[in-house]
């Protein structure tokens, strides 16, 4: 089954915490929801910071509109 693709807007204190919790609890979320959750893209002004925190398979951009207009993203979480 197709995973739930998530986009994050902001990865500061709250955003990085949210990212960590979603990653750490992926198996439990999949068990409860019946689908995997995948953080696909992160928008953050500080690109270097976002790259340090994100997995290599996560797209990092400085443009929030790239996240919200992406047709592959099912859920956008705004943490700005």
DSSP file (Angstrom, degrees, kcal/mol; ACC not computed):
  #  RESIDUE AA STRUCTURE BP1 BP2  ACC     N-H-->O    O-->H-N    N-H-->O    O-->H-N    TCO  KAPPA ALPHA  PHI   PSI    X-CA   Y-CA   Z-CA
    1    1 A X              0   0    0      0, 0.0    35,-0.3     0, 0.0     2,-0.1   0.000 360.0 360.0 360.0 145.3    0.0    0.0    0.0
    2    2 A X        -     0   0    0      1,-0.1     2,-0.0    33,-0.1     3,-0.0  -0.377 360.0-119.6 -64.0 134.9    1.2    3.5   -0.8
    3    3 A X        -     0   0    0     32,-0.1     2,-0.8     1,-0.1    34,-0.2  -0.304  26.2-102.7 -71.4 161.2    2.7    5.3    2.2
    4    4 A X  E     -a   37   0A   0     32,-3.3    34,-2.9    70,-0.1     2,-0.5  -0.786  40.1-144.8 -81.6 113.6    1.3    8.6    3.6
    5    5 A X  E     -a   38   0A   0     -2,-0.8    69,-2.1    67,-0.2    70,-2.0  -0.725  17.2-163.9 -88.6 126.3    3.7   11.2    2.2
    6    6 A X  E     -ab  39  75A   0     32,-3.1    34,-2.3    -2,-0.5    35,-1.2  -0.868  11.3-161.8-114.9 141.3    4.4   14.1    4.6
    7    7 A X  E     -ab  41  76A   0     68,-2.6    70,-2.9    -2,-0.4     2,-0.4  -0.980  11.4-151.9-117.8 135.1    5.9   17.5    4.0
    8    8 A X  E     -ab  42  77A   0     33,-2.5    35,-2.9    -2,-0.4     2,-0.7  -0.894   5.2-156.5-107.9 135.1    7.2   19.6    6.9
    9    9 A X  E    S+ab  43  78A   0     68,-2.8    70,-3.1    -2,-0.4    35,-0.2  -0.914  74.0   6.5-107.1 103.4    7.3   23.4    6.9
   10   10 A X        -     0   0    0     33,-3.0    34,-0.2    -2,-0.7    -1,-0.1   0.298  52.7-157.8  98.3 134.0   10.0   24.3    9.3
   11   11 A X        +     0   0    0      4,-0.1    -1,-0.1    -3,-0.1    69,-0.1  -0.233  50.3 121.0-138.7  46.3   12.5   22.2   11.2
   12   12 A X  S  > S-     0   0    0     67,-0.4     4,-2.6     4,-0.0     5,-0.3   0.350  88.7 -47.0 -79.5-140.9   13.4   24.4   14.2
   13   13 A X  H  > S+     0   0    0      2,-0.2     4,-1.5     1,-0.2     5,-0.1   0.956 144.4  33.8 -62.1 -53.1   12.8   23.2   17.7
   14   14 A X  H  > S+     0   0    0      2,-0.2     4,-2.5     1,-0.2     5,-0.2   0.904 120.0  51.5 -71.3 -41.5    9.2   22.0   17.2
   15   15 A X  H  > S+     0   0    0     64,-0.4     4,-2.7     2,-0.2    -2,-0.2   0.907 110.3  47.2 -63.3 -43.3    9.8   20.8   13.7
   16   16 A X  H  X S+     0   0    0     -4,-2.6     4,-2.4     2,-0.2    -1,-0.2   0.872 112.5  51.0 -68.5 -34.7   12.9   18.8   14.5
   17   17 A X  H  X S+     0   0    0     -4,-1.5     4,-2.5    -5,-0.3    -2,-0.2   0.917 111.4  47.3 -64.4 -43.2   11.0   17.3   17.5
   18   18 A X  H  X S+     0   0    0     -4,-2.5     4,-2.7     2,-0.2     5,-0.2   0.922 111.7  50.8 -62.6 -45.2    8.1   16.4   15.3
   19   19 A X  H  X S+     0   0    0     -4,-2.7     4,-2.4     1,-0.2    -2,-0.2   0.928 112.1  47.4 -57.3 -47.3   10.4   14.9   12.7
   20   20 A X  H  X S+     0   0    0     -4,-2.4     4,-2.9     1,-0.2     5,-0.2   0.913 112.5  48.3 -63.0 -44.8   12.2   12.8   15.3
   21   21 A X  H  X S+     0   0    0     -4,-2.5     4,-2.0     2,-0.2    -1,-0.2   0.914 112.4  48.3 -64.6 -43.0    8.9   11.5   16.8
   22   22 A X  H  < S+     0   0    0     -4,-2.7    -1,-0.2     2,-0.2    -2,-0.2   0.915 115.5  44.6 -64.1 -42.2    7.5   10.6   13.4
   23   23 A X  H >< S+     0   0    0     -4,-2.4     3,-1.2    -5,-0.2     4,-0.2   0.925 114.2  48.5 -66.4 -45.0   10.6    8.7   12.5
   24   24 A X  H 3< S+     0   0    0     -4,-2.9     3,-0.3     1,-0.2    -1,-0.2   0.835 117.4  41.5 -65.9 -32.9   11.0    7.0   15.8
   25   25 A X  T 3X S+     0   0    0     -4,-2.0     4,-2.7    -5,-0.2    -1,-0.2   0.118  76.3 117.8-104.2  20.8    7.3    5.8   15.8
   26   26 A X  H <> S+     0   0    0     -3,-1.2     4,-2.6     1,-0.2     5,-0.2   0.901  77.1  48.7 -54.9 -45.5    7.0    4.8   12.2
   27   27 A X  H  > S+     0   0    0     -3,-0.3     4,-2.1    -4,-0.2    -1,-0.2   0.913 113.0  46.4 -64.6 -42.5    6.3    1.2   13.0
   28   28 A X  H  > S+     0   0    0      2,-0.2     4,-2.3     1,-0.2     5,-0.2   0.899 112.7  50.2 -67.3 -40.3    3.6    2.0   15.5
   29   29 A X  H  X S+     0   0    0     -4,-2.7     4,-3.0     1,-0.2     5,-0.4   0.935 111.2  49.1 -62.0 -45.6    2.0    4.6   13.2
   30   30 A X  H  X S+     0   0    0     -4,-2.6     4,-2.3    -5,-0.2    -2,-0.2   0.886 110.6  51.2 -61.5 -39.0    1.9    2.0   10.4
   31   31 A X  H  < S+     0   0    0     -4,-2.1    -1,-0.2    -5,-0.2    -2,-0.2   0.918 116.9  38.9 -64.2 -43.1    0.4   -0.6   12.7
   32   32 A X  H  < S+     0   0    0     -4,-2.3    -2,-0.2     1,-0.1    -1,-0.2   0.881 126.3  34.1 -76.1 -39.0   -2.4    1.7   13.8
   33   33 A X  H  < S-     0   0    0     -4,-3.0    -3,-0.2     2,-0.3    -2,-0.2   0.758  98.6-127.7 -90.3 -27.0   -3.1    3.4   10.5
   34   34 A X  S  < S+     0   0    0     -4,-2.3     2,-0.3    -5,-0.4    -4,-0.2   0.521  81.4  77.8  89.6   5.6   -2.4    0.5    8.2
   35   35 A X  S    S-     0   0    0     -6,-0.4    -2,-0.3    -5,-0.1    -1,-0.2  -0.991  81.7-110.3-143.6 148.7    0.0    2.5    6.1
   36   36 A X        -     0   0    0     -2,-0.3   -32,-3.3   -35,-0.3     2,-0.4  -0.392  27.3-135.8 -71.7 156.9    3.6    3.6    6.4
   37   37 A X  E     -a    4   0A   0    -34,-0.2     2,-0.4   -11,-0.1   -32,-0.2  -0.964  20.5-172.6-116.0 134.5    4.4    7.3    6.9
   38   38 A X  E     -a    5   0A   0    -34,-2.9   -32,-3.1    -2,-0.4     2,-0.9  -0.981  21.2-144.4-132.9 121.9    7.2    8.9    5.0
   39   39 A X  E     +a    6   0A   0     -2,-0.4   -32,-0.2   -34,-0.2     3,-0.1  -0.760  30.3 169.2 -83.1 108.3    8.6   12.4    5.5
   40   40 A X  E     +     0   0A   0    -34,-2.3    19,-2.9    -2,-0.9     2,-0.3   0.790  54.2  18.3 -95.1 -32.7    9.4   13.2    1.8
   41   41 A X  E     -ac   7  59A   0    -35,-1.2   -33,-2.5    17,-0.2     2,-0.4  -1.000  54.1-164.9-149.0 143.2   10.2   17.0    1.8
   42   42 A X  E     -ac   8  60A   0     17,-2.5    19,-2.6    -2,-0.3     2,-0.5  -0.995   9.0-154.0-129.3 131.7   11.1   19.7    4.3
   43   43 A X  E     +ac   9  61A   0    -35,-2.9   -33,-3.0    -2,-0.4     2,-0.3  -0.931  30.4 151.0-104.8 126.1   11.0   23.4    3.8
   44   44 A X        -     0   0    0     17,-2.7     6,-0.1    -2,-0.5    19,-0.1  -0.969  46.6-139.3-154.9 135.1   13.4   25.4    5.9
   45   45 A X  S    S+     0   0    0     -2,-0.3     2,-1.4     1,-0.2     3,-0.2   0.879 100.6  64.0 -62.6 -37.6   15.3   28.7    5.4
   46   46 A X     >  +     0   0    0      1,-0.2     4,-2.0    -3,-0.1    -1,-0.2  -0.684  68.6 178.8 -89.6  86.8   18.4   27.2    6.9
   47   47 A X  H  > S+     0   0    0     -2,-1.4     4,-2.5     1,-0.2    -1,-0.2   0.878  76.4  54.4 -58.7 -42.7   19.1   24.5    4.3
   48   48 A X  H  > S+     0   0    0      1,-0.2     4,-1.9     2,-0.2    -1,-0.2   0.905 107.9  49.8 -61.5 -42.3   22.3   23.3    6.0
   49   49 A X  H  > S+     0   0    0      1,-0.2     4,-1.5     2,-0.2    -1,-0.2   0.925 111.0  49.6 -61.3 -45.0   20.5   22.8    9.3
   50   50 A X  H  X S+     0   0    0     -4,-2.0     4,-2.5     1,-0.2    -2,-0.2   0.894 109.1  52.0 -62.8 -40.7   17.7   20.8    7.6
   51   51 A X  H  < S+     0   0    0     -4,-2.5    -1,-0.2     1,-0.2    -2,-0.2   0.869 107.1  53.7 -64.2 -36.0   20.2   18.6    5.7
   52   52 A X  H  < S+     0   0    0     -4,-1.9    -1,-0.2    -5,-0.2    -2,-0.2   0.858 117.1  36.8 -65.5 -34.6   22.0   17.8    9.0
   53   53 A X  H  < S+     0   0    0     -4,-1.5    -2,-0.2    -5,-0.1    -1,-0.2   0.797 105.4  77.6 -88.6 -30.7   18.7   16.6   10.6
   54   54 A X  S  < S-     0   0    0     -4,-2.5     6,-0.0    -5,-0.2     2,-0.0  -0.395  81.9-107.3 -86.2 156.4   17.0   14.9    7.6
   55   55 A X    >   -     0   0    0     -2,-0.1     3,-1.4     1,-0.1    -1,-0.1  -0.310  35.6-107.7 -69.0 162.4   17.6   11.5    6.1
   56   56 A X  T 3  S+     0   0    0      1,-0.3    -1,-0.1    -2,-0.0    -2,-0.1   0.755 118.4  57.0 -66.1 -24.1   19.4   11.4    2.7
   57   57 A X  T 3  S+     0   0    0      2,-0.1     2,-0.5   -18,-0.0    -1,-0.3   0.424  87.6  94.6 -89.0   2.8   16.1   10.4    1.0
   58   58 A X  S <  S-     0   0    0     -3,-1.4     2,-0.3    -7,-0.1   -17,-0.2  -0.826  75.0-130.6 -96.4 129.2   14.3   13.5    2.2
   59   59 A X  E     -c   41   0A   0    -19,-2.9   -17,-2.5    -2,-0.5     2,-0.4  -0.580  20.5-158.2 -76.4 137.6   14.2   16.5   -0.1
   60   60 A X  E     +c   42   0A   0     -2,-0.3     2,-0.3   -19,-0.2   -17,-0.2  -0.974  18.3 164.8-120.4 132.9   15.2   19.8    1.5
   61   61 A X  E     -c   43   0A   0    -19,-2.6   -17,-2.7    -2,-0.4   -11,-0.0  -0.951  40.9-142.0-141.6 158.9   14.1   23.1    0.1
   62   62 A X  S    S+     0   0    0     -2,-0.3     2,-0.7   -19,-0.2   -19,-0.1   0.457  83.8  87.8 -95.4  -4.1   14.0   26.8    1.1
   63   63 A X    >>  -     0   0    0      1,-0.2     3,-1.1   -19,-0.1     4,-0.7  -0.846  56.1-169.1-104.4 105.7   10.7   27.2   -0.8
   64   64 A X  H >> S+     0   0    0     -2,-0.7     4,-2.1     1,-0.3     3,-0.8   0.814  87.7  63.4 -61.7 -30.9    7.5   26.4    1.3
   65   65 A X  H 3> S+     0   0    0      1,-0.3     4,-1.8     2,-0.2    -1,-0.3   0.779  92.9  63.2 -66.8 -24.9    5.4   26.5   -1.9
   66   66 A X  H <4 S+     0   0    0     -3,-1.1    -1,-0.3     2,-0.2     4,-0.2   0.838 107.9  43.5 -65.0 -31.9    7.4   23.6   -3.3
   67   67 A X  H X< S+     0   0    0     -3,-0.8     3,-1.2    -4,-0.7    -2,-0.2   0.952 115.6  44.2 -76.3 -53.5    6.0   21.6   -0.4
   68   68 A X  H 3< S+     0   0    0     -4,-2.1    -2,-0.2     1,-0.3    -3,-0.2   0.753 116.4  47.0 -69.0 -23.5    2.4   22.7   -0.5
   69   69 A X  T 3< S+     0   0    0     -4,-1.8     2,-0.5    -5,-0.2    -1,-0.3   0.449  82.1 113.5 -96.3  -0.1    2.1   22.5   -4.2
   70   70 A X    X   -     0   0    0     -3,-1.2     3,-1.4    -4,-0.2    -4,-0.0  -0.609  56.7-154.4 -75.3 118.0    3.7   19.0   -4.5
   71   71 A X  T 3  S+     0   0    0     -2,-0.5    -1,-0.2     1,-0.3    -4,-0.0   0.668  90.3  62.1 -69.2 -14.8    1.0   16.6   -5.7
   72   72 A X  T 3  S+     0   0    0    -66,-0.0     2,-0.5     2,-0.0    -1,-0.3   0.582  83.1  93.6 -84.8  -9.7    2.8   13.6   -4.1
   73   73 A X    <   -     0   0    0     -3,-1.4   -67,-0.2    -6,-0.2     3,-0.1  -0.740  48.5-178.0 -89.8 124.8    2.4   15.1   -0.6
   74   74 A X  S    S+     0   0    0    -69,-2.1     2,-0.4    -2,-0.5   -68,-0.2   0.833  71.3  26.5 -87.7 -37.2   -0.7   13.8    1.3
   75   75 A X  E     -b    6   0A   0    -70,-2.0   -68,-2.6     2,-0.0     2,-0.5  -0.994  62.4-160.8-133.5 132.6   -0.2   15.8    4.5
   76   76 A X  E     -b    7   0A   0     -2,-0.4     2,-0.6   -70,-0.2   -68,-0.2  -0.961   7.5-160.6-111.3 128.1    1.6   19.2    5.1
   77   77 A X  E     -b    8   0A   0    -70,-2.9   -68,-2.8    -2,-0.5     2,-0.6  -0.936   7.9-152.3-110.7 115.9    2.6   19.9    8.7
   78   78 A X  E     +b    9   0A   0     -2,-0.6   -68,-0.1   -70,-0.2   -70,-0.1  -0.787  27.5 159.7 -93.3 118.1    3.2   23.7    9.3
   79   79 A X              0   0    0    -70,-3.1   -67,-0.4    -2,-0.6   -64,-0.4  -0.124 360.0 360.0-129.3  35.0    5.7   24.2   12.1
   80   80 A X              0   0    0    -70,-0.1    -1,-0.1   -66,-0.1   -70,-0.1   0.413 360.0 360.0 -92.2 360.0    6.9   27.8   11.3
